[in-house]
Amino acid sequence: MAAPTDHPLAAIPPPRPNGVSICMLGSGSKGNAIYISSGATQILIDAGFSGTEIERRFKARGLAPDQLDAIVVSHEHHDHLNGVGVLARRYDLPVYMSAKTQAEAGPRMGRIKTIAHFACGTDFSVNDVTIHPFSTSHDACDPAGFTFRIDGRKIGIATDLGMATQLVKTHLNDCSCLVLEANHDTRMLEEGPYPWPIKQRIKGRTGHLSNEASKALLMDILHNDLAHVILAHISETNNSPDKALSTVGERLDKNAPKLTMALQHTPSPLICL
């Protein structure tokens, strides 16, 4: 039975996760949000769902949004930005984004007390977490991927990129955990219901990575210390979890990193690194 609201334990927040952890709160064209914790610091990368939905997903994984320390925004598209303003105001959170992204996204976020600008190529820190933003090839004004250095570990996030440039490969080269886009199966996209201009946009150089392109990127940066790869931004129309996993994992052997999938409607388990 749940504790009544006036029970003395009801006001005690859930404990912060111990050690380095990551949770894919959801990933896809309807919304994206990623939680990363060092144990001492908790960061939300993008908030593409409503504030209420993100709170629901936090609760489903035993996490507490009022313990967040910051929100980091990759770019201004709605599926990454939707809940940023609400959460920042509700929990008095600083928001980190590029100046160009703020200029484009500002009217949709509403008033935010603290916005800190970062520049791709230059490190910044949130408490004990060092974040390096790097430029990606996507049709936004100043899109960024990220690496997070925490207690000797490096987490890389590379979604929403039409092509894996050498810059992307360089930054993801020595990660211990990687969030990697596998958006579409090329044949499903070509034969699917989307209008031709949308198909062209998705498979273009500033669109999204296919399963095959994701596999090629992973093969280029695979190394012995890469322990976990999470496939993200899976299209519900032009891909399937089975296709993404089988294609990207096709050339992985038994000593390869664990390969898992981030879904649109359900948060992943909390992955402790």
SEDRENLUM-384748 format. One record per atom (N, C-alpha, C): residue in three letters; z, y, x. Coordinates in steps of 0.2 Angstrom, whole numbers, plus 2048, in hexadecimal, padded with zeros to 3 digits. Each point is the difference from the previous one (the first is absolute). Layout:
<pts>
ALAZYX;...
</pts>
This chain:
<pts>
MET8007FA804;MET8008067FC;MET800806804;ALA7FC8057FF;ALA800806804;ALA8068047FF;ALA802804805;ALA806804800;ALA7FF8067FC;PRO8058017FB;PRO7FF8067FC;PRO800807805;THR7FD8057FD;THR7FF806804;THR806803803;ASP8067FF7FC;ASP806803802;ASP8047FB805;HIS7FD7FA802;HIS8037FC804;HIS800803807;PRO8067FF804;PRO800804807;PRO7FB7FE804;LEU7FD7F9800;LEU7FB7FE804;LEU7F98037FE;ALA7FF8027FA;ALA7FA8037FE;ALA7FD805804;ALA805805802;ALA7FD806804;ALA7FF7FE807;ILE8017FA803;ILE7FF7FF807;ILE7F97FE801;PRO7FD804804;PRO7F87FE801;PRO7FF7FA804;PRO7FB7FD7FF;PRO7FE7F9804;PRO800802807;PRO8027FB804;PRO800801808;PRO7F9802802;ARG800804806;ARG7FA800803;ARG7FE7FA804;PRO7F97FE800;PRO7FE7FA803;PRO802800808;ASN8027FA802;ASN802800807;ASN7FA7FF804;GLY7FF803806;GLY7FA7FF804;GLY7FA8037FD;VAL7FA7FE804;VAL7FA8037FE;VAL7FD7FC7FA;SER7FD8037FB;SER7FE7FD7FA;SER7FA8047FD;ILE7FC7FC7FC;ILE7FA8047FD;ILE7FF7FC7F9;CYS7FF8047FB;CYS7FE7FE7F9;CYS7FA8037FD;MET7FB7FC7FE;MET7FA8037FD;MET8028017F9;LEU8028067FE;LEU8028017F9;LEU7FA7FF7FB;GLY7FA801803;GLY7FA7FF7FC;GLY7FA803804;SER7FA7FC7FF;SER7FA803804;SER7FA7FE7FC;GLY7FC8057FF;GLY7F98007FC;GLY7FE8067FD;SER7FB8007FD;SER7FD8067FD;SER8048047FB;LYS8057FC7FD;LYS8048037FB;LYS807803803;GLY8017FF806;GLY806803804;GLY8027FC806;ASN802804805;ASN8027FE806;ASN807803802;ALA8047FC803;ALA807802802;ALA8037FA805;ILE802803806;ILE8037FB805;ILE806803802;TYR8057FB800;TYR807802802;TYR8017FD807;ILE803804805;ILE8017FD807;ILE808803801;SER8037FB803;SER807802802;SER8027FE807;SER804804804;SER8027FE806;SER8077FD800;GLY8038007FA;GLY8077FF7FE;GLY8048067FF;ALA7FF805805;ALA8038067FF;ALA7FC8067FC;THR7F97FF801;THR7FC8047FD;THR7FB7FD7FB;GLN7FF8037FA;GLN7FB7FD7FB;GLN7FB8057FE;ILE7FA7FE801;ILE7FA8047FF;ILE7FB7FD7FB;LEU7FD8047FB;LEU7FB7FE7FC;LEU7F9803802;ILE7FC7FB801;ILE7F9803802;ILE7FC7FF7FA;ASP7FE8067FE;ASP7FC8017FA;ASP8047FF7F9;ALA7FE8037FB;ALA8037FF7F9;ALA7FB8017FB;GLY7FC7FA7FF;GLY7FA8017FC;GLY8027FE7F9;PHE8067FD7FE;PHE8027FF7FA;PHE8048067FD;SER8017FF7F9;SER8058057FE;SER807800803;GLY804805800;GLY807800802;GLY8047FA7FD;THR7FF7FF7FA;THR8047FB7FC;THR7FE7F9802;GLU7F97FF801;GLU7FE7FA802;GLU8027FE807;ILE800805805;ILE8037FE806;ILE8077FF800;GLU8048037FC;GLU8077FF800;GLU8017F97FD;ARG7FC7FE7FB;ARG8007F97FD;ARG7FF7FB806;ARG7FB801804;ARG7FE7FB805;ARG806800806;PHE803806801;PHE805800805;PHE8067FB7FD;LYS8028017FA;LYS8057FD7FD;LYS7FF7F8800;ALA7F97FE7FF;ALA7FE7F9800;ALA8017FD806;ARG800804806;ARG8017FD806;ARG807801803;GLY8058037FC;GLY807801802;GLY800806805;LEU7FB8057FF;LEU800806804;LEU8028067FC;ALA801805803;ALA8038067FD;ALA7FC806802;PRO7FC8047FC;PRO7FC805802;PRO804806802;ASP8078017FE;ASP804805802;ASP8027FF807;GLN7FF7FB803;GLN8017FF807;GLN7FA801805;LEU7FB8027FD;LEU7FA802804;LEU802806804;ASP7FC801806;ASP801805804;ASP7FA805800;ALA7FA7FD7FE;ALA7FA804800;ALA7FA7FD7FD;ILE7FB8037FE;ILE7FA7FE7FE;ILE7FB802805;VAL7FB7FB801;VAL7FB802805;VAL7F97FF7FC;VAL7FC804800;VAL7FA8007FC;VAL7F97FF804;SER7FC7FB7FF;SER7FA7FF804;SER7FA8047FE;HIS7FF8027FA;HIS7FB8047FE;HIS8018027F8;GLU7FC8047FD;GLU8018037FA;GLU7FD7FC7FA;HIS7FD7FA801;HIS7FE7FD7FA;HIS8057FE7FB;HIS7FF8007FA;HIS8057FF7FA;HIS8047F9801;ASP7FD7FB803;ASP8037FA800;ASP8057FF806;HIS800806804;HIS805800805;HIS8058067FF;LEU7FF8047FB;LEU803807800;LEU8048017F9;ASN7FF7FC7FB;ASN8028017F9;ASN8078027FF;GLY8057FC804;GLY8078017FF;GLY803804805;VAL7FD803805;VAL803803805;VAL8048067FE;GLY7FD8047FC;GLY8048067FE;GLY8067FF7FC;VAL8007FB7FC;VAL8057FE7FB;VAL8067FD805;LEU7FE7FB804;LEU8057FD804;LEU804805805;ALA7FB805803;ALA803805805;ALA8058047FC;ARG7FF8027FA;ARG8048057FD;ARG8067FC7FD;ARG7FF7FA7FE;ARG8067FC7FD;ARG8057FE805;TYR7FE7FF806;TYR8047FD806;TYR801805805;ASP7FD806800;ASP801805805;ASP7FD7FE806;LEU7FA7FD800;LEU7FD7FD806;LEU7FB804804;PRO800800806;PRO7FB804804;PRO7F97FC7FF;VAL7FB803800;VAL7F97FD800;VAL7FC802806;TYR7FE7FA803;TYR7FC801806;TYR7F87FF7FF;MET7FC805801;MET7F97FF7FF;MET7FC805805;SER7FA7FF800;SER7FC805804;SER7FF8077FC;ALA7FF805804;ALA7FF8077FC;ALA7FA8007FC;LYS7FA7FC802;LYS7FB8007FC;LYS8017FC7F9;THR8047FA801;THR8027FC7FA;THR8048047FB;GLN805804803;GLN8038057FB;GLN7FC8057FD;ALA7FB803803;ALA7FC8057FD;ALA7FC7FD7FB;GLU7FE7F9800;GLU7FC7FD7FB;GLU8047FD7FB;ALA8067FE801;ALA8057FC7FB;ALA8058057FD;GLY801805803;GLY8068057FE;GLY8008017F8;PRO7FB8027FD;PRO8018017F9;PRO8027FA7FC;ARG7FE7FA802;ARG8027FA7FC;ARG8077FE802;MET803802805;MET8067FE802;MET8068047FC;GLY7FE8067FF;GLY8058057FE;GLY805802805;ARG8058047FF;ARG804803805;ARG8047FA803;ILE800801807;ILE8047FB804;ILE804804805;LYS8067FF801;LYS804804804;LYS7FF800807;THR7FE7FA803;THR7FF800807;THR7FA7FC801;ILE7FB803803;ILE7FA7FC802;ILE7FF802808;ALA7FF7FA804;ALA800801807;ALA7F97FD802;HIS7FC804803;HIS7F97FE802;HIS8007FC807;PHE7FC7FB7FF;PHE7FE7FC806;PHE7F9801802;ALA7FE7FE806;ALA7F9801802;ALA7FE7F9803;CYS7FA7FD7FE;CYS7FE7FA803;CYS800800807;GLY8027FB803;GLY800800808;GLY807802803;THR8058037FC;THR806802802;THR8067FD7FD;ASP8047FD804;ASP8067FD7FD;ASP8058047FD;PHE8037FE7FB;PHE8068037FD;PHE8057FB7FE;SER8068027FF;SER8067FC7FF;SER8038017F9;VAL8037FB7FD;VAL8058007FB;VAL8067FC802;ASN805804802;ASN8067FD803;ASN7FE7FB806;ASP8017FA7FF;ASP7FF7FB805;ASP7F97FD800;VAL7FC8027FC;VAL7F97FD7FF;VAL7FB805803;THR7FC7FE805;THR7FA804802;THR7FA7FE7FD;ILE7FC8057FD;ILE7FA7FF7FC;ILE7FA803804;HIS7FB7FC801;HIS7FA803803;HIS7FA8007FA;PRO7FE8057FE;PRO7FA8007FB;PRO7FA801804;PHE7FB7FC7FE;PHE7F9800803;PHE7FB8007FB;SER7FA803801;SER7FB8027FC;SER7FD7F97FE;THR7FE8007F9;THR7FC7FA7FE;THR7F98037FC;SER7FC7FB7FF;SER7F98027FD;SER8017FF7F9;HIS8018057FC;HIS8017FF7F9;HIS7FE8077FD;ASP7FE8007F9;ASP7FD8067FD;ASP8068047FD;ALA805802804;ALA8058057FF;ALA800805805;CYS8038067FF;CYS800806804;CYS8027FE807;ASP8067FD801;ASP8037FE807;ASP8047FA800;PRO7FC7FA7FE;PRO8047FA7FF;PRO8037FD807;ALA8067FD7FF;ALA8037FD806;ALA8037F97FF;GLY7FF7FC805;GLY8047FA801;GLY806802804;PHE8057FB800;PHE806801804;PHE8027FA804;THR804801805;THR8047FB803;THR807803800;PHE8057FB800;PHE8078027FF;PHE8037FC806;ARG803803805;ARG8047FD805;ARG8078007FE;ILE8037FA800;ILE8077FF7FD;ILE8047FB805;ASP804802804;ASP8057FB803;ASP7FB7FB804;GLY7FB802804;GLY7FC7FC804;GLY7FA7FD7FC;ARG8008007F9;ARG7FB7FD7FC;ARG7FB8067FE;LYS7FA7FE7FF;LYS7FA8047FE;LYS7FD7FE7FA;ILE8008047FA;ILE7FD7FE7FA;ILE7FA8047FF;GLY7FA7FD7FE;GLY7FA8047FF;GLY7FE8007F9;ILE7FD8057FE;ILE7FE8017F9;ILE7F9803800;ALA7FB7FC7FE;ALA7F9802800;ALA7FC7FE7F9;THR8018047FB;THR7FD7FF7FA;THR7FB8067FF;ASP7FC7FF7FB;ASP7FB8067FE;ASP7FC802806;LEU7FC7FB803;LEU7FC802805;LEU7F97FD800;GLY7FB803800;GLY7F97FD7FF;GLY7FE7FD806;MET802801806;MET7FE7FC806;MET806801805;ALA8017FA803;ALA805800806;ALA7FD803806;THR802806801;THR7FE804806;THR8037FD806;GLN7FE802806;GLN8037FE806;GLN807803800;LEU8018067FE;LEU8068037FF;LEU8057FC7FC;VAL7FE7FE7FA;VAL8057FC7FC;VAL8027F9804;LYS7FB7FD803;LYS8027FA804;LYS805801806;THR7FF806803;THR804802806;THR8078017FD;HIS8018037FB;HIS8078017FD;HIS8037FA7FD;LEU7FC7FB7FE;LEU8037FA7FD;LEU8007FA804;ASN7FF802807;ASN7FF7FA804;ASN8067FC802;ASP806803800;ASP8067FD802;ASP8058007FB;CYS7FF7FF7F9;CYS8048007FB;CYS8047F97FF;SER8068007FE;SER8037FA7FE;SER7FF7FE7F9;CYS7FF8057FC;CYS7FF7FF7F9;CYS7FA8057FE;LEU7FB7FE7FC;LEU7FA8047FE;LEU7FF7FF7F9;VAL7FF8067FD;VAL7FD8017F9;VAL7F9802800;LEU7FC7FB7FE;LEU7F9801801;LEU7FC7FF7FA;GLU7FB8057FF;GLU7FC8007FA;GLU7FB7FA800;ALA8007FD7FA;ALA7FA7FB7FF;ALA7FE8017F8;ASN7FC8057FF;ASN7FF8037FA;ASN7FC7FC7FB;HIS7FA7FE803;HIS7FB7FD7FC;HIS7FC7FA803;ASP7FE7FB7FC;ASP7FB7FB802;ASP7F98047FF;THR7FC800805;THR7FA803800;THR7FB7FE7FA;ARG8007F97FF;ARG7FB7FE7FB;ARG8038017F9;MET8078007FF;MET8038027FA;MET7FE8077FE;LEU801804805;LEU7FF8077FF;LEU7F98027FE;GLU7FB7FD804;GLU7F98017FF;GLU7FE7FD7F9;GLU8037FB7FD;GLU7FE7FD7FA;GLU8048027FA;GLY805804802;GLY8058027FB;GLY7FE8067FB;PRO8058027FC;PRO7FE8057FB;PRO800807802;TYR802802806;TYR801807802;TYR7F9803800;PRO7FF8067FE;PRO7FA804801;PRO7FE800807;TRP7F9800802;TRP7FE800806;TRP803805805;PRO8008077FE;PRO803805804;PRO8087FE802;ILE8037FD7FC;ILE8077FE802;ILE8007FA805;LYS7FB7FB7FF;LYS8007FB804;LYS7FE802807;GLN7FB805801;GLN7FF803806;GLN805804803;ARG8048037FC;ARG806804803;ARG8057FB803;ILE8017FA7FC;ILE8057FB803;ILE7FE7FD806;LYS7FA7FE801;LYS7FE7FC806;LYS7FD805805;GLY8018067FF;GLY7FD805805;GLY805801806;ARG7FF804804;ARG804801806;ARG8068047FF;THR8018037FA;THR8068047FE;THR8037FD7FA;GLY7FE7FA7FF;GLY8037FC7FA;GLY8067FC801;HIS7FF7F9800;HIS8057FB800;HIS7FD7FA804;LEU8057FD804;LEU7FE7FA804;LEU7FF7FA7FB;SER7FB7FC802;SER7FE7FA7FD;SER8057FA803;ASN8007FB7FD;ASN8047FA803;ASN7FD7FE807;GLU7F9800800;GLU7FD7FE807;GLU802806805;ALA8008067FE;ALA801805805;ALA808800802;SER8047FE7FB;SER8077FF802;SER8017FB804;LYS7FD7FA7FF;LYS8007FA805;LYS7FE802807;ALA7FA804800;ALA7FE802807;ALA805805804;LEU8038047FC;LEU805805803;LEU8067FC802;LEU8027FB7FC;LEU8067FC802;LEU7FE7FC806;MET7FA7FD801;MET7FF7FC806;MET7FF804806;ASP7FF8077FF;ASP7FF804806;ASP807802803;ILE8058007FB;ILE807803802;ILE8057FA800;LEU7FE7FA7FF;LEU8057FA800;LEU8037FF807;HIS8077FF800;HIS8037FF806;HIS8067FC7FE;ASN8047FD805;ASN8057FB7FF;ASN8068037FD;ASP801806800;ASP8068037FE;ASP7FF8037F9;LEU7FA7FF7FD;LEU7FF8027F9;LEU8037FB7FB;ALA8058017FD;ALA8047FB7FC;ALA7FE8007F9;HIS7FE8067FD;HIS7FF8007F9;HIS7FA8057FE;VAL7FB7FD7FC;VAL7FB8047FE;VAL8008007F8;ILE8008067FD;ILE8008017F9;ILE7F98037FE;LEU7FD7FC7FC;LEU7F98037FD;LEU8028057FA;ALA7FC805800;ALA8028057FB;ALA7FA8037FD;HIS8018047FB;HIS7FB8047FC;HIS7FA7FB7FD;ILE8037FA7FE;ILE7FB7FB7FD;ILE7FD8037F9;SER7F9800800;SER7FD8027FA;SER8017FA7FA;GLU8028027FA;GLU8017FC7FB;GLU7FA7FE7FD;THR7FA804801;THR7FA7FF7FD;THR7FB7FC805;ASN801802806;ASN7FB7FE805;ASN8037FC806;ASN8057FC7FE;ASN8037FC805;ASN8057FB7FC;SER8037FC804;SER8057FC7FD;SER8057FE806;PRO8067FF7FF;PRO8057FE805;PRO7FE7FA804;ASP7FD7FB7FD;ASP7FE7FA803;ASP7FA801805;LYS7FB8057FE;LYS7FB801804;LYS802804806;ALA8048057FF;ALA803804805;ALA8037FC806;LEU8057FC7FD;LEU8047FC805;LEU7FB7FB804;SER7FC7FD7FC;SER7FC7FB803;SER7FB803805;THR7FD8067FF;THR7FB803804;THR804803806;VAL8058047FF;VAL803803806;VAL8047FA804;GLY8027FB7FD;GLY8047FB804;GLY7FB7FB803;GLU7FA8007FF;GLU7FB7FB801;GLU8017FD808;ARG801805804;ARG7FF7FE807;ARG807800803;LEU8058007FC;LEU807800803;LEU8037F9801;ASP8037FF806;ASP8027F9801;ASP8088007FE;LYS8037FA801;LYS8077FF7FE;LYS805804804;ASN7FE803805;ASN804805804;ASN7FF8077FE;ALA7FC8017FB;ALA7FE8077FE;ALA8068037FC;PRO8008077FF;PRO8058037FC;PRO8007FE7F9;LYS8068017FC;LYS8007FE7F9;LYS7FC8057FC;LEU7FC7FD7FC;LEU7FB8047FC;LEU8028007F9;THR8028067FD;THR8028017F9;THR7FC8057FD;MET8018017F9;MET7FC8047FC;MET8058057FC;ALA7FE806800;ALA8038057FC;ALA7FC8017F9;LEU8048007FB;LEU7FD8007F9;LEU8008077FD;GLN7FC8017FB;GLN8018067FC;GLN8068017FC;HIS8017FB7FC;HIS8058017FA;HIS8077FD802;THR8017FD806;THR8067FD802;THR802802807;PRO806802801;PRO802801807;PRO8017FA804;SER7FE800806;SER8017FA805;SER8087FF801;PRO8027FA802;PRO806800803;PRO802804805;LEU806802802;LEU802804805;LEU7FF7FB807;ILE7FC803804;ILE7FE7FC806;ILE804803806;CYS8057FC803;CYS804802805;CYS7FD7FE807;LEU7FF804805;LEU7FC7FF806;LEU8057FF806;
</pts>
